[in-house]
Amino acid sequence: MEFPIDLDVNTREKIIYNIDKSRFSNDPKLFKKLKLSGNILLLAFYMLLITSCRKGTTYFIFPDGDDNNPGNSEKFAWQSFKAANKHQFKPGDKILLKGGAHFEGQLKINGDDRSSKEYPILISSTDNIAAIIHAGDSSGLLIENIGNIIIKNLKIKGNGAFSKNHGCGITVVNTLNGNKKLNNIRIENIQASGFARQTNEGPLGIQHPAGCGIFVGGFPEDGTKSGYHNVFINHCNTFENQYYGMLITGYWQDNPDKGNYANHNISIENCNFWSNFGDSTNMENHSGSGILLEDVDLGMIQHCKAWQNGQYCKSRAGGPCGIWTAVSNNVTIQYCESYDNKTSYNDGCGFDLDGGCTNNLLQYNYSHDNDGAGFLIYTYNGAPHADSSNVVRYNISENDCKNNPSMHPCASAIPGAA
C-alpha cells in the first residue's frame, strides 16, 4: 500500500493493520494521534481508506473462470465453489454467480468469515438472471454461525425429495452453544426444490436442518436457545421437498420457559410452498408441510400461498399443514391462501395454531379444498407453553374437510384449545 505522505513506520503499519483486518470502527488512539498532529490531509486520507474498505470486494464465480484466479473481477473470476469456500470473506463483500449458469456442490459461509449490520455479505447472481446450483446430496448454501447475510436471485436444486440428499436449498443454522443469537438474515427471490432428510434421530423438540427448501434456526449441541434475530424472507418458491417448503425453528422442547424463544422478529412475505411431499417412512411425527414457524417470538407470515403439500405423510402421530405455527408468541398469519393440502390420517389442514401458541393472530386468510380442517386450533399434553390469548377472525373456509380419517374432529377450530 502506497501513502501520499511520509509516515513513521509504526503509524503506517497501524493503518494497514486496521484495514487488512477489516477493523472498520476507527481506532480511537490512532484517530486522536492523527487529529492532534494537525495534518488534515493525512487524517482525511486515513478516513478515506477506512471508508473505501468498508464497501467490500466483489467476487465472481463463472464457469469459464479459474480457481487459481483472485476472483475479484469478471476477467479473473473463480470457476467453482471450492475456491470461494477457502476464502475468508469480510464485511461488505459480494459473491456473484454468473447469471443463468449452472454450478455443482455447496457454497459455504461460516463463522470464520466476517460481516456487519452496516456491511453484510451478499450472495447473488449477475445480470439479474438466477444462477442454478445443483447441490447433489447436500445443502446448496450453508450459512453457519454467522449473521448479516443477504441471499438473492438463485435457483437451488437437490437430488430429489426421495433421494439420498440430506440438506436444504438454503441452510441458515446457528450451532453455537450458550443461547447465542445471530442477527439480520435476508433471503429474496429464491427457488429451492428436491431436498430430503435421512434421519430424524434426536430428542423431541429439535429438527434436523434437512429436507427443506429453506431452513433458518438453531441447532446447538447444548440444547439452549441459540437462533436468529431479524429474519426477512420475501418472494421465494419452495416445492417438491420432503419435509417442508420452509422451516423456522429452534431447540424448544427442553426450554419451556415463557418468553424464551430461539428466534425473534421473523417476517415471511410473498412466498409460495407447494408439493412438499412428506416422508412415508417416518411414522413418529408429521412431514410434508408448506411452512412452519416454531420457537418464534414476534413473527409474520403474509401474502403467501401453500397447496398440495403432505400427500405422502403416513404418520398417525402428527400430520402436515399448509401454513402453521407452533411453540410461538405474537405471530400473525394474514392475507394467505392454503388449499388442496393432503393427509393420510392426521391434520391436512389449511392453517393451524398448534401446541404452545400464545398471543397469535390468524386473520384475513382463505382456506379451501383441504383434506383436513380449514383452520385448526390445537394443543397437546406436554406442550412447552399453555395455549392462550390466540385470536382467529375474518377468515374463510370453503369445501374443507374433504378427507380426514384421523381421531381429530374435522372443523374450523377445536374448542377449548386456545
Secondary structure as UniProt FT lines:
FT   HELIX           9..20
FT   TURN            21..22
FT   HELIX           28..36
FT   TURN            37..38
FT   HELIX           40..54
FT   STRAND          58..61
FT   TURN            63..64
FT   TURN            67..68
FT   TURN            75..76
FT   HELIX           81..86
FT   TURN            91..92
FT   STRAND          94..97
FT   TURN            99..100
FT   STRAND          102..104
FT   STRAND          107..110
FT   TURN            111..112
FT   STRAND          121..125
FT   TURN            127..128
FT   STRAND          131..136
FT   STRAND          141..144
FT   STRAND          149..158
FT   TURN            161..162
FT   STRAND          168..174
FT   STRAND          181..193
FT   TURN            204..205
FT   STRAND          212..218
FT   TURN            221..222
FT   STRAND          227..234
FT   STRAND          237..239
FT   STRAND          244..249
FT   TURN            253..254
FT   TURN            258..259
FT   STRAND          263..269
FT   STRAND          272..274
FT   TURN            280..281
FT   STRAND          289..302
FT   STRAND          305..307
FT   TURN            311..312
FT   STRAND          321..334
FT   STRAND          337..339
FT   STRAND          349..353
FT   TURN            355..356
FT   STRAND          357..358
FT   STRAND          361..363
FT   STRAND          366..368
FT   STRAND          375..377
FT   TURN            381..382
FT   STRAND          391..393
FT   STRAND          396..398
FT   TURN            415..416
//
